[in-house]
Amino acid sequence: MAETPSAVLFCCDHNSIRSPMAEALMKNLVGTQIFVQSAGVKSDSDIDGFAVSVCKELDVELSKHKVRSFEELEDWGEQLDSFDLVIALSPTSHRRITELTKDHAVDVEYWETADPTKVGETRDEKLAEYRAVRDDIISNIKRRFLEVDTYK
């Protein structure tokens, strides 16, 4: 298993679906052992209602999440180099965070994570896609951070 970081930043395109789900799920699974935040390339939308719904199914609160961009994160006092690890969940965020951290001692990982807004016509189809993304994120978190028996 890779070294456990003390601070992790999840990022995606808008910080309204994938990265806030990852932040909330990680906090739920790991607790306060690792500092966790999320941000997006842009912050031009609100938290997604389907993301809130599928997290609520697991008693994970997401409705109070405030979307934020990388720039807003830094404006609020969270410098990118204060994170040991940044996990990008979309190609766009991976490209952008790689540029932003090129002069910093920050590890960057890319977890290919589907955009659930691209699939489904009906509410049930959309919820199924969001659940699949949620479950994929949970699997990745467990694989990356919870391989130590004391966390199980």
PyMOL commands that set and color helices and strands:
alter all, ss='L'
color gray80, all
select helices_A, chain A and resi 18-30+49-56+70-75+80-82+91-100+116-118+123-145+149-151
alter helices_A, ss='H'
color red, helices_A
select strands_A, chain A and resi 7-12+35-40+85-88+107-110
alter strands_A, ss='S'
color yellow, strands_A
deselect
rebuild
show_as cartoon
